[in-house]
Amino acid sequence: MKYRGMFVEITPESGIVREDLDGGTKVCSGYRYRVFSDTEMTDEFCAAVGFELPDGSMENAELFAREYIDS
């Protein structure tokens, strides 16, 4: 996807580790994001379902990417 002049590659990811409220670790599914300015990668990060994402829909994955870029 393209947003505010940035190219964002979003791919499904499994095995994202997050810490739950009890201090335990949880392995989640979600998405890996790679953000590019022209051809140079500027950032790479993951978002997990149940933590940064409310569900596994591509619509919410794209919304998260837009919010990340805006911040």
PQR file of N, CA, C, O and H, with PARSE charges and radii, in Angstrom:
ATOM      1  N   MET A   1       0.844  -1.169   0.000 -0.4000 1.5000
ATOM      2  CA  MET A   1       0.000   0.000   0.000 -0.0000 2.0000
ATOM      3  C   MET A   1       0.888   1.230   0.000  0.5500 1.7000
ATOM      4  O   MET A   1       2.049   1.160   0.403 -0.5500 1.4000
ATOM      5  N   LYS A   2       0.358   2.339  -0.443 -0.4000 1.5000
ATOM      6  CA  LYS A   2       1.085   3.595  -0.445 -0.0000 2.0000
ATOM      7  C   LYS A   2       0.308   4.575   0.425  0.5500 1.7000
ATOM      8  O   LYS A   2      -0.913   4.689   0.318 -0.5500 1.4000
ATOM      9  H   LYS A   2      -0.585   2.396  -0.771  0.4000 1.0000
ATOM     10  N   TYR A   3       1.041   5.284   1.295 -0.4000 1.5000
ATOM     11  CA  TYR A   3       0.391   6.236   2.197 -0.0000 2.0000
ATOM     12  C   TYR A   3       1.366   7.368   2.497  0.5500 1.7000
ATOM     13  O   TYR A   3       2.493   7.128   2.930 -0.5500 1.4000
ATOM     14  H   TYR A   3       2.033   5.192   1.382  0.4000 1.0000
ATOM     15  N   ARG A   4       0.931   8.581   2.268 -0.4000 1.5000
ATOM     16  CA  ARG A   4       1.733   9.787   2.525 -0.0000 2.0000
ATOM     17  C   ARG A   4       3.141   9.707   1.922  0.5500 1.7000
ATOM     18  O   ARG A   4       4.124  10.113   2.541 -0.5500 1.4000
ATOM     19  H   ARG A   4       0.016   8.775   1.916  0.4000 1.0000
ATOM     20  N   GLY A   5       3.207   9.184   0.723 -0.4000 1.5000
ATOM     21  CA  GLY A   5       4.480   9.084   0.024 -0.0000 2.0000
ATOM     22  C   GLY A   5       5.357   7.919   0.457  0.5500 1.7000
ATOM     23  O   GLY A   5       6.471   7.759  -0.043 -0.5500 1.4000
ATOM     24  H   GLY A   5       2.408   8.855   0.220  0.4000 1.0000
ATOM     25  N   MET A   6       4.864   7.110   1.377 -0.4000 1.5000
ATOM     26  CA  MET A   6       5.609   5.947   1.859 -0.0000 2.0000
ATOM     27  C   MET A   6       4.967   4.687   1.289  0.5500 1.7000
ATOM     28  O   MET A   6       3.749   4.615   1.125 -0.5500 1.4000
ATOM     29  H   MET A   6       3.960   7.239   1.782  0.4000 1.0000
ATOM     30  N   PHE A   7       5.793   3.709   0.995 -0.4000 1.5000
ATOM     31  CA  PHE A   7       5.317   2.414   0.560 -0.0000 2.0000
ATOM     32  C   PHE A   7       5.357   1.479   1.762  0.5500 1.7000
ATOM     33  O   PHE A   7       6.358   1.428   2.476 -0.5500 1.4000
ATOM     34  H   PHE A   7       6.783   3.768   1.128  0.4000 1.0000
ATOM     35  N   VAL A   8       4.277   0.742   1.989 -0.4000 1.5000
ATOM     36  CA  VAL A   8       4.197  -0.154   3.135 -0.0000 2.0000
ATOM     37  C   VAL A   8       3.919  -1.565   2.638  0.5500 1.7000
ATOM     38  O   VAL A   8       2.927  -1.807   1.950 -0.5500 1.4000
ATOM     39  H   VAL A   8       3.463   0.784   1.409  0.4000 1.0000
ATOM     40  N   GLU A   9       4.794  -2.485   2.990 -0.4000 1.5000
ATOM     41  CA  GLU A   9       4.619  -3.899   2.665 -0.0000 2.0000
ATOM     42  C   GLU A   9       4.091  -4.572   3.937  0.5500 1.7000
ATOM     43  O   GLU A   9       4.727  -4.513   4.989 -0.5500 1.4000
ATOM     44  H   GLU A   9       5.600  -2.288   3.549  0.4000 1.0000
ATOM     45  N   ILE A  10       2.919  -5.213   3.827 -0.4000 1.5000
ATOM     46  CA  ILE A  10       2.290  -5.868   4.970 -0.0000 2.0000
ATOM     47  C   ILE A  10       2.185  -7.356   4.668  0.5500 1.7000
ATOM     48  O   ILE A  10       1.561  -7.747   3.682 -0.5500 1.4000
ATOM     49  H   ILE A  10       2.402  -5.261   2.972  0.4000 1.0000
ATOM     50  N   THR A  11       2.794  -8.188   5.511 -0.4000 1.5000
ATOM     51  CA  THR A  11       2.743  -9.636   5.307 -0.0000 2.0000
ATOM     52  C   THR A  11       2.295 -10.326   6.596  0.5500 1.7000
ATOM     53  O   THR A  11       2.683  -9.919   7.691 -0.5500 1.4000
ATOM     54  H   THR A  11       3.301  -7.869   6.312  0.4000 1.0000
ATOM     55  N   PRO A  12       1.472 -11.379   6.460 -0.5600 1.5000
ATOM     56  CA  PRO A  12       1.058 -12.135   7.649  0.2800 2.0000
ATOM     57  C   PRO A  12       2.274 -12.729   8.356  0.5500 1.7000
ATOM     58  O   PRO A  12       3.251 -13.125   7.719 -0.5500 1.4000
ATOM     59  N   GLU A  13       2.193 -12.780   9.668 -0.4000 1.5000
ATOM     60  CA  GLU A  13       3.300 -13.269  10.485 -0.0000 2.0000
ATOM     61  C   GLU A  13       2.728 -14.108  11.625  0.5500 1.7000
ATOM     62  O   GLU A  13       1.698 -13.762  12.204 -0.5500 1.4000
ATOM     63  H   GLU A  13       1.400 -12.458  10.185  0.4000 1.0000
ATOM     64  N   SER A  14       3.390 -15.190  11.935 -0.4000 1.5000
ATOM     65  CA  SER A  14       3.040 -15.966  13.117 -0.0000 2.0000
ATOM     66  C   SER A  14       4.277 -16.020  14.001  0.5500 1.7000
ATOM     67  O   SER A  14       5.396 -15.840  13.520 -0.5500 1.4000
ATOM     68  H   SER A  14       4.227 -15.471  11.464  0.4000 1.0000
ATOM     69  N   GLY A  15       4.087 -16.259  15.253 -0.4000 1.5000
ATOM     70  CA  GLY A  15       5.233 -16.336  16.145 -0.0000 2.0000
ATOM     71  C   GLY A  15       5.658 -15.003  16.725  0.5500 1.7000
ATOM     72  O   GLY A  15       6.805 -14.857  17.146 -0.5500 1.4000
ATOM     73  H   GLY A  15       3.179 -16.406  15.644  0.4000 1.0000
ATOM     74  N   ILE A  16       4.767 -14.029  16.759 -0.4000 1.5000
ATOM     75  CA  ILE A  16       5.072 -12.742  17.380 -0.0000 2.0000
ATOM     76  C   ILE A  16       4.904 -12.920  18.891  0.5500 1.7000
ATOM     77  O   ILE A  16       3.838 -13.328  19.353 -0.5500 1.4000
ATOM     78  H   ILE A  16       3.835 -14.148  16.417  0.4000 1.0000
ATOM     79  N   VAL A  17       5.925 -12.623  19.639 -0.4000 1.5000
ATOM     80  CA  VAL A  17       5.891 -12.825  21.095 -0.0000 2.0000
ATOM     81  C   VAL A  17       5.523 -11.514  21.779  0.5500 1.7000
ATOM     82  O   VAL A  17       6.121 -10.472  21.511 -0.5500 1.4000
ATOM     83  H   VAL A  17       6.790 -12.292  19.263  0.4000 1.0000
ATOM     84  N   ARG A  18       4.535 -11.576  22.661 -0.4000 1.5000
ATOM     85  CA  ARG A  18       4.106 -10.434  23.455 -0.0000 2.0000
ATOM     86  C   ARG A  18       3.981 -10.857  24.915  0.5500 1.7000
ATOM     87  O   ARG A  18       3.771 -12.033  25.214 -0.5500 1.4000
ATOM     88  H   ARG A  18       4.049 -12.422  22.879  0.4000 1.0000
ATOM     89  N   GLU A  19       4.110  -9.903  25.809 -0.4000 1.5000
ATOM     90  CA  GLU A  19       3.948 -10.157  27.235 -0.0000 2.0000
ATOM     91  C   GLU A  19       2.517  -9.792  27.625  0.5500 1.7000
ATOM     92  O   GLU A  19       2.052  -8.691  27.331 -0.5500 1.4000
ATOM     93  H   GLU A  19       4.280  -8.948  25.566  0.4000 1.0000
ATOM     94  N   ASP A  20       1.813 -10.729  28.294 -0.4000 1.5000
ATOM     95  CA  ASP A  20       0.442 -10.449  28.709 -0.0000 2.0000
ATOM     96  C   ASP A  20       0.431  -9.702  30.039  0.5500 1.7000
ATOM     97  O   ASP A  20       1.487  -9.440  30.615 -0.5500 1.4000
ATOM     98  H   ASP A  20       2.191 -11.623  28.532  0.4000 1.0000
ATOM     99  N   LEU A  21      -0.759  -9.361  30.526 -0.4000 1.5000
ATOM    100  CA  LEU A  21      -0.890  -8.570  31.745 -0.0000 2.0000
ATOM    101  C   LEU A  21      -0.355  -9.279  32.980  0.5500 1.7000
ATOM    102  O   LEU A  21       0.023  -8.622  33.950 -0.5500 1.4000
ATOM    103  H   LEU A  21      -1.617  -9.574  30.058  0.4000 1.0000
ATOM    104  N   ASP A  22      -0.316 -10.608  32.961 -0.4000 1.5000
ATOM    105  CA  ASP A  22       0.192 -11.383  34.095 -0.0000 2.0000
ATOM    106  C   ASP A  22       1.703 -11.558  34.054  0.5500 1.7000
ATOM    107  O   ASP A  22       2.273 -12.209  34.930 -0.5500 1.4000
ATOM    108  H   ASP A  22      -0.623 -11.141  32.173  0.4000 1.0000
ATOM    109  N   GLY A  23       2.354 -10.993  33.057 -0.4000 1.5000
ATOM    110  CA  GLY A  23       3.803 -11.101  32.936 -0.0000 2.0000
ATOM    111  C   GLY A  23       4.270 -12.318  32.168  0.5500 1.7000
ATOM    112  O   GLY A  23       5.473 -12.514  31.991 -0.5500 1.4000
ATOM    113  H   GLY A  23       1.891 -10.464  32.346  0.4000 1.0000
ATOM    114  N   GLY A  24       3.337 -13.142  31.707 -0.4000 1.5000
ATOM    115  CA  GLY A  24       3.697 -14.310  30.906 -0.0000 2.0000
ATOM    116  C   GLY A  24       3.865 -13.938  29.450  0.5500 1.7000
ATOM    117  O   GLY A  24       3.472 -12.850  29.028 -0.5500 1.4000
ATOM    118  H   GLY A  24       2.360 -12.983  31.850  0.4000 1.0000
ATOM    119  N   THR A  25       4.442 -14.830  28.691 -0.4000 1.5000
ATOM    120  CA  THR A  25       4.599 -14.575  27.260 -0.0000 2.0000
ATOM    121  C   THR A  25       3.520 -15.306  26.485  0.5500 1.7000
ATOM    122  O   THR A  25       3.062 -16.380  26.876 -0.5500 1.4000
ATOM    123  H   THR A  25       4.761 -15.714  29.033  0.4000 1.0000
ATOM    124  N   LYS A  26       3.133 -14.704  25.391 -0.4000 1.5000
ATOM    125  CA  LYS A  26       2.107 -15.265  24.523 -0.0000 2.0000
ATOM    126  C   LYS A  26       2.609 -15.162  23.087  0.5500 1.7000
ATOM    127  O   LYS A  26       3.123 -14.123  22.672 -0.5500 1.4000
ATOM    128  H   LYS A  26       3.505 -13.832  25.073  0.4000 1.0000
ATOM    129  N   VAL A  27       2.456 -16.247  22.335 -0.4000 1.5000
ATOM    130  CA  VAL A  27       2.842 -16.253  20.923 -0.0000 2.0000
ATOM    131  C   VAL A  27       1.586 -15.960  20.104  0.5500 1.7000
ATOM    132  O   VAL A  27       0.575 -16.652  20.228 -0.5500 1.4000
ATOM    133  H   VAL A  27       2.039 -17.091  22.672  0.4000 1.0000
ATOM    134  N   CYS A  28       1.664 -14.933  19.272 -0.4000 1.5000
ATOM    135  CA  CYS A  28       0.496 -14.431  18.549 -0.0000 2.0000
ATOM    136  C   CYS A  28       0.720 -14.446  17.040  0.5500 1.7000
ATOM    137  O   CYS A  28       1.847 -14.535  16.551 -0.5500 1.4000
ATOM    138  H   CYS A  28       2.485 -14.371  19.171  0.4000 1.0000
ATOM    139  N   SER A  29      -0.378 -14.358  16.337 -0.4000 1.5000
ATOM    140  CA  SER A  29      -0.310 -14.102  14.898 -0.0000 2.0000
ATOM    141  C   SER A  29      -0.499 -12.602  14.699  0.5500 1.7000
ATOM    142  O   SER A  29      -0.893 -11.889  15.622 -0.5500 1.4000
ATOM    143  H   SER A  29      -1.293 -14.286  16.734  0.4000 1.0000
ATOM    144  N   GLY A  30      -0.221 -12.145  13.520 -0.4000 1.5000
ATOM    145  CA  GLY A  30      -0.372 -10.727  13.217 -0.0000 2.0000
ATOM    146  C   GLY A  30       0.251 -10.406  11.877  0.5500 1.7000
ATOM    147  O   GLY A  30       0.142 -11.187  10.932 -0.5500 1.4000
ATOM    148  H   GLY A  30       0.100 -12.725  12.771  0.4000 1.0000
ATOM    149  N   TYR A  31       0.907  -9.257  11.790 -0.4000 1.5000
ATOM    150  CA  TYR A  31       1.489  -8.803  10.534 -0.0000 2.0000
ATOM    151  C   TYR A  31       2.869  -8.205  10.768  0.5500 1.7000
ATOM    152  O   TYR A  31       3.144  -7.613  11.812 -0.5500 1.4000
ATOM    153  H   TYR A  31       0.996  -8.622  12.557  0.4000 1.0000
ATOM    154  N   ARG A  32       3.729  -8.375   9.767 -0.4000 1.5000
ATOM    155  CA  ARG A  32       5.036  -7.712   9.729 -0.0000 2.0000
ATOM    156  C   ARG A  32       4.909  -6.572   8.728  0.5500 1.7000
ATOM    157  O   ARG A  32       4.356  -6.739   7.641 -0.5500 1.4000
ATOM    158  H   ARG A  32       3.505  -8.855   8.919  0.4000 1.0000
ATOM    159  N   TYR A  33       5.424  -5.426   9.111 -0.4000 1.5000
ATOM    160  CA  TYR A  33       5.363  -4.222   8.288 -0.0000 2.0000
ATOM    161  C   TYR A  33       6.772  -3.809   7.901  0.5500 1.7000
ATOM    162  O   TYR A  33       7.690  -3.825   8.720 -0.5500 1.4000
ATOM    163  H   TYR A  33       5.873  -5.291   9.994  0.4000 1.0000
ATOM    164  N   ARG A  34       6.923  -3.443   6.648 -0.4000 1.5000
ATOM    165  CA  ARG A  34       8.181  -2.864   6.157 -0.0000 2.0000
ATOM    166  C   ARG A  34       7.803  -1.569   5.451  0.5500 1.7000
ATOM    167  O   ARG A  34       7.018  -1.570   4.503 -0.5500 1.4000
ATOM    168  H   ARG A  34       6.177  -3.431   5.982  0.4000 1.0000
ATOM    169  N   VAL A  35       8.369  -0.475   5.922 -0.4000 1.5000
ATOM    170  CA  VAL A  35       8.045   0.847   5.396 -0.0000 2.0000
ATOM    171  C   VAL A  35       9.224   1.336   4.565  0.5500 1.7000
ATOM    172  O   VAL A  35      10.374   1.287   5.000 -0.5500 1.4000
ATOM    173  H   VAL A  35       9.007  -0.474   6.691  0.4000 1.0000
ATOM    174  N   PHE A  36       8.915   1.809   3.359 -0.4000 1.5000
ATOM    175  CA  PHE A  36       9.937   2.262   2.415 -0.0000 2.0000
ATOM    176  C   PHE A  36       9.676   3.700   1.990  0.5500 1.7000
ATOM    177  O   PHE A  36       8.531   4.121   1.827 -0.5500 1.4000
ATOM    178  H   PHE A  36       7.981   1.849   3.006  0.4000 1.0000
ATOM    179  N   SER A  37      10.752   4.435   1.817 -0.4000 1.5000
ATOM    180  CA  SER A  37      10.716   5.737   1.183 -0.0000 2.0000
ATOM    181  C   SER A  37      11.437   5.545  -0.143  0.5500 1.7000
ATOM    182  O   SER A  37      12.652   5.348  -0.158 -0.5500 1.4000
ATOM    183  H   SER A  37      11.682   4.093   1.950  0.4000 1.0000
ATOM    184  N   ASP A  38      10.722   5.599  -1.242 -0.4000 1.5000
ATOM    185  CA  ASP A  38      11.242   5.236  -2.560 -0.0000 2.0000
ATOM    186  C   ASP A  38      11.694   3.770  -2.514  0.5500 1.7000
ATOM    187  O   ASP A  38      10.847   2.887  -2.380 -0.5500 1.4000
ATOM    188  H   ASP A  38       9.735   5.759  -1.230  0.4000 1.0000
ATOM    189  N   THR A  39      12.974   3.487  -2.617 -0.4000 1.5000
ATOM    190  CA  THR A  39      13.443   2.098  -2.597 -0.0000 2.0000
ATOM    191  C   THR A  39      14.197   1.758  -1.314  0.5500 1.7000
ATOM    192  O   THR A  39      14.628   0.618  -1.138 -0.5500 1.4000
ATOM    193  H   THR A  39      13.662   4.205  -2.726  0.4000 1.0000
ATOM    194  N   GLU A  40      14.363   2.726  -0.418 -0.4000 1.5000
ATOM    195  CA  GLU A  40      15.111   2.506   0.817 -0.0000 2.0000
ATOM    196  C   GLU A  40      14.165   2.182   1.978  0.5500 1.7000
ATOM    197  O   GLU A  40      13.224   2.930   2.245 -0.5500 1.4000
ATOM    198  H   GLU A  40      14.013   3.652  -0.560  0.4000 1.0000
ATOM    199  N   MET A  41      14.423   1.050   2.673 -0.4000 1.5000
ATOM    200  CA  MET A  41      13.593   0.693   3.811 -0.0000 2.0000
ATOM    201  C   MET A  41      13.906   1.634   4.966  0.5500 1.7000
ATOM    202  O   MET A  41      15.071   1.846   5.302 -0.5500 1.4000
ATOM    203  H   MET A  41      15.188   0.443   2.457  0.4000 1.0000
ATOM    204  N   THR A  42      12.864   2.197   5.574 -0.4000 1.5000
ATOM    205  CA  THR A  42      13.061   3.136   6.670 -0.0000 2.0000
ATOM    206  C   THR A  42      12.667   2.546   8.024  0.5500 1.7000
ATOM    207  O   THR A  42      13.145   3.011   9.058 -0.5500 1.4000
ATOM    208  H   THR A  42      11.918   2.025   5.302  0.4000 1.0000
ATOM    209  N   ASP A  43      11.805   1.532   8.032 -0.4000 1.5000
ATOM    210  CA  ASP A  43      11.376   0.949   9.304 -0.0000 2.0000
ATOM    211  C   ASP A  43      10.792  -0.435   9.077  0.5500 1.7000
ATOM    212  O   ASP A  43      10.272  -0.742   8.004 -0.5500 1.4000
ATOM    213  H   ASP A  43      11.417   1.154   7.192  0.4000 1.0000
ATOM    214  N   GLU A  44      10.890  -1.267  10.114 -0.4000 1.5000
ATOM    215  CA  GLU A  44      10.301  -2.601  10.095 -0.0000 2.0000
ATOM    216  C   GLU A  44       9.795  -2.898  11.501  0.5500 1.7000
ATOM    217  O   GLU A  44      10.507  -2.684  12.482 -0.5500 1.4000
ATOM    218  H   GLU A  44      11.312  -1.018  10.986  0.4000 1.0000
ATOM    219  N   PHE A  45       8.559  -3.395  11.593 -0.4000 1.5000
ATOM    220  CA  PHE A  45       7.963  -3.686  12.889 -0.0000 2.0000
ATOM    221  C   PHE A  45       6.848  -4.712  12.722  0.5500 1.7000
ATOM    222  O   PHE A  45       6.431  -5.015  11.604 -0.5500 1.4000
ATOM    223  H   PHE A  45       7.981  -3.569  10.796  0.4000 1.0000
ATOM    224  N   CYS A  46       6.372  -5.239  13.844 -0.4000 1.5000
ATOM    225  CA  CYS A  46       5.272  -6.212  13.848 -0.0000 2.0000
ATOM    226  C   CYS A  46       4.133  -5.689  14.700  0.5500 1.7000
ATOM    227  O   CYS A  46       4.337  -4.881  15.606 -0.5500 1.4000
ATOM    228  H   CYS A  46       6.711  -4.992  14.752  0.4000 1.0000
ATOM    229  N   ALA A  47       2.934  -6.156  14.401 -0.4000 1.5000
ATOM    230  CA  ALA A  47       1.755  -5.871  15.216 -0.0000 2.0000
ATOM    231  C   ALA A  47       1.028  -7.195  15.431  0.5500 1.7000
ATOM    232  O   ALA A  47       0.803  -7.948  14.484 -0.5500 1.4000
ATOM    233  H   ALA A  47       2.767  -6.811  13.665  0.4000 1.0000
ATOM    234  N   ALA A  48       0.665  -7.471  16.676 -0.4000 1.5000
ATOM    235  CA  ALA A  48       0.050  -8.749  17.035 -0.0000 2.0000
ATOM    236  C   ALA A  48      -1.448  -8.591  17.274  0.5500 1.7000
ATOM    237  O   ALA A  48      -1.901  -7.594  17.834 -0.5500 1.4000
ATOM    238  H   ALA A  48       0.848  -6.859  17.445  0.4000 1.0000
ATOM    239  N   VAL A  49      -2.205  -9.596  16.838 -0.4000 1.5000
ATOM    240  CA  VAL A  49      -3.644  -9.644  17.084 -0.0000 2.0000
ATOM    241  C   VAL A  49      -3.857  -9.813  18.586  0.5500 1.7000
ATOM    242  O   VAL A  49      -3.216 -10.645  19.227 -0.5500 1.4000
ATOM    243  H   VAL A  49      -1.837 -10.406  16.383  0.4000 1.0000
ATOM    244  N   GLY A  50      -4.767  -9.010  19.136 -0.4000 1.5000
ATOM    245  CA  GLY A  50      -5.044  -9.054  20.566 -0.0000 2.0000
ATOM    246  C   GLY A  50      -4.186  -8.092  21.364  0.5500 1.7000
ATOM    247  O   GLY A  50      -4.405  -7.916  22.562 -0.5500 1.4000
ATOM    248  H   GLY A  50      -5.288  -8.334  18.615  0.4000 1.0000
ATOM    249  N   PHE A  51      -3.213  -7.467  20.716 -0.4000 1.5000
ATOM    250  CA  PHE A  51      -2.368  -6.479  21.374 -0.0000 2.0000
ATOM    251  C   PHE A  51      -2.485  -5.165  20.605  0.5500 1.7000
ATOM    252  O   PHE A  51      -3.270  -4.298  20.989 -0.5500 1.4000
ATOM    253  H   PHE A  51      -3.036  -7.610  19.743  0.4000 1.0000
ATOM    254  N   GLU A  52      -1.725  -5.003  19.535 -0.4000 1.5000
ATOM    255  CA  GLU A  52      -1.818  -3.781  18.733 -0.0000 2.0000
ATOM    256  C   GLU A  52      -3.004  -3.809  17.777  0.5500 1.7000
ATOM    257  O   GLU A  52      -3.511  -2.755  17.392 -0.5500 1.4000
ATOM    258  H   GLU A  52      -1.088  -5.707  19.222  0.4000 1.0000
ATOM    259  N   LEU A  53      -3.448  -4.992  17.391 -0.4000 1.5000
ATOM    260  CA  LEU A  53      -4.546  -5.148  16.437 -0.0000 2.0000
ATOM    261  C   LEU A  53      -5.743  -5.818  17.111  0.5500 1.7000
ATOM    262  O   LEU A  53      -5.571  -6.794  17.841 -0.5500 1.4000
ATOM    263  H   LEU A  53      -3.036  -5.848  17.703  0.4000 1.0000
ATOM    264  N   PRO A  54      -6.969  -5.299  16.871 -0.5600 1.5000
ATOM    265  CA  PRO A  54      -8.139  -5.927  17.481  0.2800 2.0000
ATOM    266  C   PRO A  54      -8.499  -7.272  16.858  0.5500 1.7000
ATOM    267  O   PRO A  54      -9.085  -8.132  17.517 -0.5500 1.4000
ATOM    268  N   ASP A  55      -8.146  -7.451  15.580 -0.4000 1.5000
ATOM    269  CA  ASP A  55      -8.408  -8.714  14.882 -0.0000 2.0000
ATOM    270  C   ASP A  55      -7.412  -8.870  13.746  0.5500 1.7000
ATOM    271  O   ASP A  55      -6.550  -8.012  13.548 -0.5500 1.4000
ATOM    272  H   ASP A  55      -7.670  -6.753  15.044  0.4000 1.0000
ATOM    273  N   GLY A  56      -7.524  -9.953  13.004 -0.4000 1.5000
ATOM    274  CA  GLY A  56      -6.560 -10.243  11.956 -0.0000 2.0000
ATOM    275  C   GLY A  56      -6.946  -9.741  10.572  0.5500 1.7000
ATOM    276  O   GLY A  56      -6.389 -10.200   9.575 -0.5500 1.4000
ATOM    277  H   GLY A  56      -8.224 -10.649  13.164  0.4000 1.0000
ATOM    278  N   SER A  57      -7.884  -8.810  10.494 -0.4000 1.5000
ATOM    279  CA  SER A  57      -8.325  -8.334   9.184 -0.0000 2.0000
ATOM    280  C   SER A  57      -7.282  -7.425   8.546  0.5500 1.7000
ATOM    281  O   SER A  57      -6.563  -6.704   9.237 -0.5500 1.4000
ATOM    282  H   SER A  57      -8.336  -8.437  11.304  0.4000 1.0000
ATOM    283  N   MET A  58      -7.210  -7.468   7.233 -0.4000 1.5000
ATOM    284  CA  MET A  58      -6.295  -6.596   6.494 -0.0000 2.0000
ATOM    285  C   MET A  58      -6.710  -5.137   6.660  0.5500 1.7000
ATOM    286  O   MET A  58      -5.859  -4.247   6.646 -0.5500 1.4000
ATOM    287  H   MET A  58      -7.794  -8.054   6.671  0.4000 1.0000
ATOM    288  N   GLU A  59      -7.990  -4.888   6.814 -0.4000 1.5000
ATOM    289  CA  GLU A  59      -8.472  -3.517   7.018 -0.0000 2.0000
ATOM    290  C   GLU A  59      -7.840  -2.908   8.276  0.5500 1.7000
ATOM    291  O   GLU A  59      -7.356  -1.776   8.243 -0.5500 1.4000
ATOM    292  H   GLU A  59      -8.681  -5.611   6.825  0.4000 1.0000
ATOM    293  N   ASN A  60      -7.844  -3.651   9.371 -0.4000 1.5000
ATOM    294  CA  ASN A  60      -7.225  -3.150  10.604 -0.0000 2.0000
ATOM    295  C   ASN A  60      -5.705  -3.109  10.499  0.5500 1.7000
ATOM    296  O   ASN A  60      -5.073  -2.236  11.094 -0.5500 1.4000
ATOM    297  H   ASN A  60      -8.236  -4.570   9.398  0.4000 1.0000
ATOM    298  N   ALA A  61      -5.110  -4.031   9.757 -0.4000 1.5000
ATOM    299  CA  ALA A  61      -3.665  -4.004   9.541 -0.0000 2.0000
ATOM    300  C   ALA A  61      -3.259  -2.732   8.803  0.5500 1.7000
ATOM    301  O   ALA A  61      -2.257  -2.107   9.151 -0.5500 1.4000
ATOM    302  H   ALA A  61      -5.623  -4.740   9.274  0.4000 1.0000
ATOM    303  N   GLU A  62      -4.025  -2.345   7.793 -0.4000 1.5000
ATOM    304  CA  GLU A  62      -3.730  -1.127   7.041 -0.0000 2.0000
ATOM    305  C   GLU A  62      -3.987   0.118   7.886  0.5500 1.7000
ATOM    306  O   GLU A  62      -3.232   1.086   7.803 -0.5500 1.4000
ATOM    307  H   GLU A  62      -4.839  -2.852   7.510  0.4000 1.0000
ATOM    308  N   LEU A  63      -5.042   0.103   8.694 -0.4000 1.5000
ATOM    309  CA  LEU A  63      -5.329   1.228   9.585 -0.0000 2.0000
ATOM    310  C   LEU A  63      -4.178   1.428  10.570  0.5500 1.7000
ATOM    311  O   LEU A  63      -3.774   2.561  10.830 -0.5500 1.4000
ATOM    312  H   LEU A  63      -5.655  -0.684   8.761  0.4000 1.0000
ATOM    313  N   PHE A  64      -3.647   0.329  11.120 -0.4000 1.5000
ATOM    314  CA  PHE A  64      -2.518   0.411  12.046 -0.0000 2.0000
ATOM    315  C   PHE A  64      -1.302   1.024  11.357  0.5500 1.7000
ATOM    316  O   PHE A  64      -0.603   1.845  11.952 -0.5500 1.4000
ATOM    317  H   PHE A  64      -3.975  -0.592  10.909  0.4000 1.0000
ATOM    318  N   ALA A  65      -1.043   0.638  10.117 -0.4000 1.5000
ATOM    319  CA  ALA A  65       0.093   1.189   9.369 -0.0000 2.0000
ATOM    320  C   ALA A  65      -0.076   2.693   9.168  0.5500 1.7000
ATOM    321  O   ALA A  65       0.880   3.451   9.333 -0.5500 1.4000
ATOM    322  H   ALA A  65      -1.610  -0.029   9.633  0.4000 1.0000
ATOM    323  N   ARG A  66      -1.267   3.124   8.817 -0.4000 1.5000
ATOM    324  CA  ARG A  66      -1.507   4.562   8.624 -0.0000 2.0000
ATOM    325  C   ARG A  66      -1.310   5.329   9.936  0.5500 1.7000
ATOM    326  O   ARG A  66      -0.704   6.400   9.946 -0.5500 1.4000
ATOM    327  H   ARG A  66      -2.044   2.508   8.683  0.4000 1.0000
ATOM    328  N   GLU A  67      -1.826   4.777  11.045 -0.4000 1.5000
ATOM    329  CA  GLU A  67      -1.667   5.437  12.345 -0.0000 2.0000
ATOM    330  C   GLU A  67      -0.189   5.482  12.753  0.5500 1.7000
ATOM    331  O   GLU A  67       0.269   6.476  13.316 -0.5500 1.4000
ATOM    332  H   GLU A  67      -2.319   3.907  11.036  0.4000 1.0000
ATOM    333  N   TYR A  68       0.543   4.427  12.476 -0.4000 1.5000
ATOM    334  CA  TYR A  68       1.975   4.376  12.790 -0.0000 2.0000
ATOM    335  C   TYR A  68       2.732   5.460  12.015  0.5500 1.7000
ATOM    336  O   TYR A  68       3.554   6.173  12.590 -0.5500 1.4000
ATOM    337  H   TYR A  68       0.171   3.619  12.019  0.4000 1.0000
ATOM    338  N   ILE A  69       2.458   5.582  10.722 -0.4000 1.5000
ATOM    339  CA  ILE A  69       3.127   6.583   9.897 -0.0000 2.0000
ATOM    340  C   ILE A  69       2.760   7.988  10.352  0.5500 1.7000
ATOM    341  O   ILE A  69       3.616   8.872  10.375 -0.5500 1.4000
ATOM    342  H   ILE A  69       1.791   5.003  10.255  0.4000 1.0000
ATOM    343  N   ASP A  70       1.499   8.205  10.716 -0.4000 1.5000
ATOM    344  CA  ASP A  70       1.058   9.523  11.169 -0.0000 2.0000
ATOM    345  C   ASP A  70       1.705   9.930  12.493  0.5500 1.7000
ATOM    346  O   ASP A  70       1.865  11.119  12.771 -0.5500 1.4000
ATOM    347  H   ASP A  70       0.803   7.487  10.698  0.4000 1.0000
ATOM    348  N   SER A  71       2.074   8.944  13.303 -0.4000 1.5000
ATOM    349  CA  SER A  71       2.682   9.293  14.594 -0.0000 2.0000
ATOM    350  C   SER A  71       4.142   9.527  14.381  0.5500 1.7000
ATOM    351  O   SER A  71       4.862   9.835  15.331 -0.5500 1.4000
ATOM    352  H   SER A  71       1.944   7.979  13.077  0.4000 1.0000
TER
END
